[in-house]
Each structure stands twice: as structure tokens, then as C-alpha cells.
């Protein structure tokens, strides 16, 4: 089982990034997918979540209207489009797959928002 995040990097405030998470080794389309983040000195927090069919998507209040989660079950990939980035969005972003008692994590990708 693998979840591999990519797309992180350094971006200026107000900029955009698109994170990707490619899954392998399990039936991706059957799993709810979530993005978490952990900023420096902070606890890990849920950014957003989508159900297995992508029919219901929830976001943390801090990113509503700026971040968008989508998934492509044919490509075993979930995305996080991040717009209007702020310095407080600086964090390692993690992809998570969850179904019943199964819970898989990626190793994360670093996003730094700074001028």
C-alpha cells in the first residue's frame, strides 16, 4: 500500500498550488480520502475530506472558499487545489485513505507560503 503526495513547494502569499496524491496497493475507489496538514509547532489538522465517490466534500473553516478537493478514481489520485495561499497555510500536507478499520497515510509534501 502506498500513498505518494507531490506538488508542494515554495509559493508567495496569494499564490496557488495543486497537490496530488497517487494511491496504489488497495481499492482506491472504495476509500474515503482526506487531506491533513501539520504546521510548525502545531498539531495535525484535517483540511478536507471526500467520500469514495466524491459525492460529499467537507472543508475546515480555515480553508473554505480557497481550497478544493477532487478525485479521479480512474487514476487512483486525489487532488488538493489551493488558492489565495496565506503564510499560515505553511505546513506538511498529508494524504489519508480511510475505510472501516483501514487507515493509510502518505509521507507528506511540504508547502511553504512566504515572500
Secondary structure, DSSP 4 states (H G I P E B T S, - for coil): -EEEEE--EEE-TT--EEEEEEEESS-GGGSEEEEEEE-TTS--EEEEEE-TTS--EEE-TTTTTTEEEEEETTTTEEEEEE-S--GGG-EEEEEEEEETTEEEE---EEEEE--
